[in-house]
């Protein structure tokens, strides 16, 4: 029996809650996570499932697409259930992210983590999973202070989505529907885990400088002292009228942080030629245009590396919507879906991903959960 059970139903199925419960089986479960298509009635979905699984916590978020049995999916509800015998889990809601009380939250989270450790001193594997409102503009602040407070516990997560509409995203915990909020999940388990992040982007030598920006709203007004969208288009050799989500996915910009580059993905262009970004942007920031490796081949290599010594039982993944858009643009959706399916990845497409203390874009970020070690020579890959 798998330690994590997975169910999948169409979001317009009138019996979706019964179908999810039937597919997941009897449990008992410690936690059930629902990744809900934005085409669903989110409130009804939460109400119908919040008390269906005994004393398990039930979390939910809206998506920018789902990852299920066939890889990339649409108009689905994906349920991922953690079995009580193999996991001990605590969840914590953080509401009103505009007035985040860091000391209060940090204290509660530290206490929650210590309680879990005391309950399972014989288990050494742990991770934290963050689900956060993808339109809150608070992911950087939240992720930075959570990571600092978690110490050695690896953190990953995803920002909830609304397809490609960017209108409203939702979260829920045990029947309570929230916006401008986050849910933190602390997990300890009886088998090895590995938190990871993959991206297929290759920085070029083409650089640009943000010369005017509104960091609080992630808007860039000027690049190289020129209207942002016009200058970005010029550097690409494109007409500004050609700029759209497909172009942004195909021609990302990255920023160097330490020894690594991280994407600062563009969400949309405004009528006044401003560029709206998915993540933090500041005046003086040096951006580098990036090209990319073959998305399906790179993904396959990355997931194969996670199975170098032992194949994971399952991978819970948060995959940026821009990767899905890019795959569709270059007719690689089926190839990427085949790779996700072959490596048993489930999860959702996001408006951004969290890894450690960073909020990033255009990555597949997640946790690989492995079978129990057969002997000491078997180990999770470095």
Phi and psi in degrees as a GROMACS rama.xvg file:
@    title "Ramachandran Plot"
@    xaxis  label "Phi"
@    yaxis  label "Psi"
@TYPE xy
-66.3999  145.27  UNK-2
-73.6331  -23.4079  UNK-3
-121.214  123.644  UNK-4
-95.898  146.009  UNK-5
-127.771  137.816  UNK-6
-130.507  154.33  UNK-7
-149.194  128.182  UNK-8
-140.967  155.981  UNK-9
-66.3886  143.59  UNK-10
-70.9163  -16.4039  UNK-11
-100.331  9.56848  UNK-12
-69.409  120.429  UNK-13
-64.0459  -20.914  UNK-14
-108.059  29.9465  UNK-15
-58.5014  -39.5219  UNK-16
-65.2301  -42.6894  UNK-17
-64.2974  -40.2022  UNK-18
-65.8635  -40.2988  UNK-19
-62.4358  -48.201  UNK-20
-60.6647  -40.7544  UNK-21
-65.2045  -44.6831  UNK-22
-67.9709  -37.0437  UNK-23
-70.6061  -29.6483  UNK-24
88.2443  -172.424  UNK-25
-76.0835  -15.9676  UNK-26
78.0627  -145.792  UNK-27
-75.7709  151.931  UNK-28
-113.442  149.139  UNK-29
-89.5087  -34.9554  UNK-30
-152.229  141.73  UNK-31
-126.076  123.929  UNK-32
-108.111  132.705  UNK-33
-114.784  125.584  UNK-34
-107.881  110.262  UNK-35
-111.451  125.225  UNK-36
-54.4544  142.516  UNK-37
-67.2284  -10.5329  UNK-38
-79.1001  -11.8108  UNK-39
-81.433  161.694  UNK-40
-81.6103  98.345  UNK-41
-61.9583  -44.2012  UNK-42
-60.3666  -42.8234  UNK-43
-66.9014  -38.4895  UNK-44
-62.0564  -43.6867  UNK-45
-66.2493  -45.1241  UNK-46
-61.6305  -37.6495  UNK-47
-76.6883  -20.2536  UNK-48
-113.879  -12.2385  UNK-49
-64.7342  -24.9087  UNK-50
-122.846  25.6171  UNK-51
-90.7214  -7.21498  UNK-52
-127.694  45.7191  UNK-53
63.1983  -131.835  UNK-54
-94.626  12.6602  UNK-55
-67.2908  141.279  UNK-56
-68.2959  140.904  UNK-57
-122.452  116.867  UNK-58
-112.452  153.764  UNK-59
-150.908  152.062  UNK-60
-150.586  155.578  UNK-61
-81.2064  159.038  UNK-62
-125.719  170.417  UNK-63
-105.241  28.0213  UNK-64
128.087  156.418  UNK-65
-114.284  156.573  UNK-66
-117.047  115.192  UNK-67
-136.343  -145.919  UNK-68
-60.2483  -33.6677  UNK-69
-105.691  21.8916  UNK-70
84.566  -125.365  UNK-71
-64.6756  129.502  UNK-72
-129.87  162.472  UNK-73
-135.634  150.195  UNK-74
57.7932  40.2423  UNK-75
-120.385  162.031  UNK-76
-117.097  119.487  UNK-77
-103.602  127.492  UNK-78
-113.324  132.196  UNK-79
-124.302  117.408  UNK-80
-117.925  127.727  UNK-81
-96.6831  123.957  UNK-82
-74.4985  139.874  UNK-83
-62.6396  -32.6234  UNK-84
-68.9011  -21.3923  UNK-85
-113.698  -10.9445  UNK-86
-135.666  144.862  UNK-87
-123.576  125.152  UNK-88
-136.62  139.59  UNK-89
-124.219  136.459  UNK-90
-117.434  152.478  UNK-91
-144.872  128.839  UNK-92
-92.2218  140.815  UNK-93
-123.845  109.696  UNK-94
-103.161  165.016  UNK-95
52.1171  66.2022  UNK-96
-64.0328  -17.6553  UNK-97
-68.6202  -22.5285  UNK-98
-125.904  54.2415  UNK-99
-66.0758  121.462  UNK-100
-95.9259  89.4806  UNK-101
-61.2234  -40.3724  UNK-102
-65.219  -41.4331  UNK-103
-64.9451  -47.4371  UNK-104
-64.4872  -45.0429  UNK-105
-59.3238  -43.1342  UNK-106
-62.2655  -43.6011  UNK-107
-64.953  -38.8629  UNK-108
-71.2038  -39.4921  UNK-109
-61.8417  -42.8086  UNK-110
-62.9423  -41.4213  UNK-111
-62.938  -42.5373  UNK-112
-65.5423  -44.4638  UNK-113
-62.9499  -38.1967  UNK-114
-62.5711  -41.6307  UNK-115
-64.498  -41.1686  UNK-116
-61.8007  -41.1698  UNK-117
-65.7696  -32.4687  UNK-118
-72.1863  -29.7509  UNK-119
-134.114  62.1479  UNK-120
-64.3388  -22.0109  UNK-121
-81.6577  -11.1086  UNK-122
-97.0262  135.97  UNK-123
-109.245  -10.0871  UNK-124
-93.1294  135.47  UNK-125
-154.547  156.062  UNK-126
-158.592  165.668  UNK-127
-121.883  139.286  UNK-128
-121.028  128.143  UNK-129
-112.863  129.764  UNK-130
-115.975  124.74  UNK-131
-139.298  147.329  UNK-132
-56.2539  118.319  UNK-133
-75.3759  -3.76221  UNK-134
-116.056  13.6055  UNK-135
-77.5628  -23.7641  UNK-136
62.1083  23.2203  UNK-137
-120.534  10.9276  UNK-138
-63.1908  -40.3502  UNK-139
-61.7442  -49.6473  UNK-140
-60.4382  -45.9421  UNK-141
-65.0177  -47.2598  UNK-142
-65.811  -39.799  UNK-143
-62.4648  -46.3006  UNK-144
-77.597  -30.6203  UNK-145
-64.4278  -45.7777  UNK-146
-61.0322  -41.7386  UNK-147
-62.4367  -39.2034  UNK-148
-76.9514  -22.1155  UNK-149
-81.0816  -15.504  UNK-150
63.3646  -125.366  UNK-151
-78.0651  -5.73267  UNK-152
-72.2129  119.69  UNK-153
-70.2911  136.806  UNK-154
-116.423  136.602  UNK-155
-143.833  166.881  UNK-156
-179.03  -177.136  UNK-157
-144.791  148.613  UNK-158
-91.628  128.622  UNK-159
-60.808  153.665  UNK-160
-126.067  176.835  UNK-161
-141.712  53.5129  UNK-162
58.0825  -131.559  UNK-163
-109.306  18.2193  UNK-164
-86.6496  -31.7954  UNK-165
56.5935  39.7468  UNK-166
-97.636  -58.7488  UNK-167
-153.586  135.424  UNK-168
-121.829  157.412  UNK-169
-134.71  151.003  UNK-170
-130.03  161.25  UNK-171
-150.556  148.016  UNK-172
-137.25  116.903  UNK-173
50.3835  46.8666  UNK-174
90.1414  -11.0223  UNK-175
-92.9583  116.229  UNK-176
-86.7903  135.718  UNK-177
-136.331  154.344  UNK-178
-135.589  163.959  UNK-179
50.7583  48.1311  UNK-180
-146.347  174.864  UNK-181
-147.219  158.805  UNK-182
-129.227  128.164  UNK-183
-103.949  133.758  UNK-184
-117.797  119.198  UNK-185
-97.8568  129.495  UNK-186
-128.266  131.073  UNK-187
-122.027  141.346  UNK-188
-144.554  168.895  UNK-189
-95.2186  18.5278  UNK-190
-147.022  163.516  UNK-191
-66.2319  150.392  UNK-192
-136.877  159.136  UNK-193
-143.451  119.76  UNK-194
-84.1204  137.631  UNK-195
-146.602  166.974  UNK-196
-148.292  132.718  UNK-197
-124.769  138.714  UNK-198
-144.713  153.76  UNK-199
-109.09  23.5769  UNK-200
-93.3471  145.61  UNK-201
-126.383  113.422  UNK-202
-62.2273  143.699  UNK-203
-102.419  -171.698  UNK-204
-91.9154  0.809461  UNK-205
-85.7762  112.712  UNK-206
-117.1  158.991  UNK-207
-149.133  158.45  UNK-208
-119.971  132.958  UNK-209
-76.4415  113.855  UNK-210
-104.94  -13.0141  UNK-211
-153.29  129.012  UNK-212
-154.58  160.243  UNK-213
-117.683  89.6896  UNK-214
-57.8423  -33.2613  UNK-215
-66.1303  -22.9796  UNK-216
-114.473  5.73221  UNK-217
60.2244  35.7027  UNK-218
-109.146  131.849  UNK-219
-105.143  123.816  UNK-220
-91.0437  -40.0613  UNK-221
-135.519  142.263  UNK-222
-124.198  128.971  UNK-223
53.7809  36.2691  UNK-224
64.4468  22.0081  UNK-225
-124.085  156.283  UNK-226
-49.7276  130.264  UNK-227
-55.8791  -51.1699  UNK-228
-65.5198  -37.2855  UNK-229
-66.1792  -42.2359  UNK-230
-70.19  -41.4585  UNK-231
-59.0406  -46.2664  UNK-232
-62.6312  -41.5796  UNK-233
-60.2109  -43.1202  UNK-234
-64.6807  -27.466  UNK-235
-87.6756  -10.0538  UNK-236
73.0672  32.8721  UNK-237
-119.041  158.351  UNK-238
-74.0333  133.297  UNK-239
-54.7796  -27.9359  UNK-240
-68.4218  -13.1177  UNK-241
-83.514  -11.6856  UNK-242
-68.0616  125.265  UNK-243
-155.858  -175.955  UNK-244
-59.96  -32.691  UNK-245
-67.915  -42.0327  UNK-246
-65.2245  -42.6002  UNK-247
-61.8612  -38.9647  UNK-248
-69.2264  -36.2711  UNK-249
-80.7567  -24.6647  UNK-250
-129.09  70.2562  UNK-251
-74.5001  162.931  UNK-252
-117.428  147.643  UNK-253
-127.992  159.559  UNK-254
-126.491  141.522  UNK-255
-84.2903  125.557  UNK-256
-126.471  108.109  UNK-257
67.2831  -126.234  UNK-258
-96.467  4.98941  UNK-259
-125.449  157.921  UNK-260
-104.649  140.205  UNK-261
-130.239  142.261  UNK-262
-71.2244  139.971  UNK-263
-115.637  85.7303  UNK-264
-75.5464  143.853  UNK-265
-90.0976  129.828  UNK-266
-88.8691  -46.1666  UNK-267
-163.787  162.93  UNK-268
-109.504  137.575  UNK-269
-96.642  165.147  UNK-270
-61.1183  -27.141  UNK-271
-89.1843  12.2062  UNK-272
77.4603  11.1495  UNK-273
-70.87  153.019  UNK-274
-112.985  129.403  UNK-275
-99.3212  128.18  UNK-276
-103.722  160.527  UNK-277
-82.3319  -17.2243  UNK-278
-144.337  177.996  UNK-279
-57.2523  139.372  UNK-280
-144.403  138.038  UNK-281
-136.666  153.578  UNK-282
-61.54  140.815  UNK-283
88.9812  -11.0077  UNK-284
-67.2678  133.556  UNK-285
-94.1506  119.717  UNK-286
-105.135  144.356  UNK-287
-120.775  128.587  UNK-288
-65.3678  143.38  UNK-289
-124.529  149.413  UNK-290
-107.111  -171.278  UNK-291
-147.672  153.1  UNK-292
-74.7857  168.704  UNK-293
-59.655  120.126  UNK-294
-65.4792  -40.7742  UNK-295
-72.2809  -44.1156  UNK-296
-65.1715  -41.9757  UNK-297
-63.8806  -42.0426  UNK-298
-61.2846  -43.1238  UNK-299
-62.4744  -43.1305  UNK-300
-63.9214  -42.6324  UNK-301
-63.5924  -44.1436  UNK-302
-72.3155  -31.6515  UNK-303
-63.6722  -35.7647  UNK-304
-65.2305  -29.7788  UNK-305
-68.5612  -21.73  UNK-306
-104.15  17.9229  UNK-307
-57.518  -42.4944  UNK-308
-104.156  -39.9557  UNK-309
-145.831  133.539  UNK-310
-75.7736  132.036  UNK-311
-62.2001  149.065  UNK-312
-69.7056  -37.2765  UNK-313
-161.46  154.069  UNK-314
-124.964  124.527  UNK-315
-95.9616  118.106  UNK-316
-124.941  147.632  UNK-317
-117.052  113.705  UNK-318
-117.207  124.442  UNK-319
-61.6827  140.082  UNK-320
-57.5732  -29.587  UNK-321
-68.4428  -28.3371  UNK-322
-67.7877  -41.9418  UNK-323
-63.4538  -43.1751  UNK-324
-63.2001  -44.9461  UNK-325
-61.024  -45.2813  UNK-326
-59.2934  -39.8152  UNK-327
-67.3532  -39.1215  UNK-328
-61.9983  -39.4483  UNK-329
-102.775  16.479  UNK-330
58.8131  42.7569  UNK-331
-115.792  9.82954  UNK-332
-58.5858  -43.4814  UNK-333
-66.4186  -40.3316  UNK-334
-65.0161  -43.6526  UNK-335
-64.502  -42.1386  UNK-336
-61.1857  -39.764  UNK-337
-62.1661  -39.5271  UNK-338
-66.6876  -46.3972  UNK-339
-58.7594  -42.7362  UNK-340
-64.6692  -44.4542  UNK-341
-63.1553  -30.2809  UNK-342
-100.233  10.3016  UNK-343
58.102  50.0365  UNK-344
-95.1091  131.099  UNK-345
-129.393  154.465  UNK-346
154.57  -137.621  UNK-347
-154.787  158.947  UNK-348
-86.0209  142.747  UNK-349
-125.303  170.069  UNK-350
-94.8374  8.805  UNK-351
160.484  158.734  UNK-352
-126.28  154.384  UNK-353
-118.411  135.98  UNK-354
-143.886  120.213  UNK-355
59.3115  -126.927  UNK-356
-96.4504  14.863  UNK-357
-114.618  144.2  UNK-358
-103.272  121.969  UNK-359
-128.49  175.131  UNK-360
-135.863  164.071  UNK-361
56.9493  39.7685  UNK-362
-125.868  163.593  UNK-363
-107.066  115.484  UNK-364
-122.927  141.464  UNK-365
-178.307  -161.396  UNK-366
-133.242  132.205  UNK-367
-97.5545  130.01  UNK-368
-112.825  124.491  UNK-369
-104.188  160.188  UNK-370
-69.5679  163.397  UNK-371
-56.9189  144.597  UNK-372
-66.8973  130.947  UNK-373
-72.663  -36.2732  UNK-374
-160.087  174.339  UNK-375
-65.815  -22.3459  UNK-376
-73.8967  -18.7756  UNK-377
-88.0204  132.651  UNK-378
-146.32  157.415  UNK-379
-70.2078  140.146  UNK-380
-62.0794  151.013  UNK-381
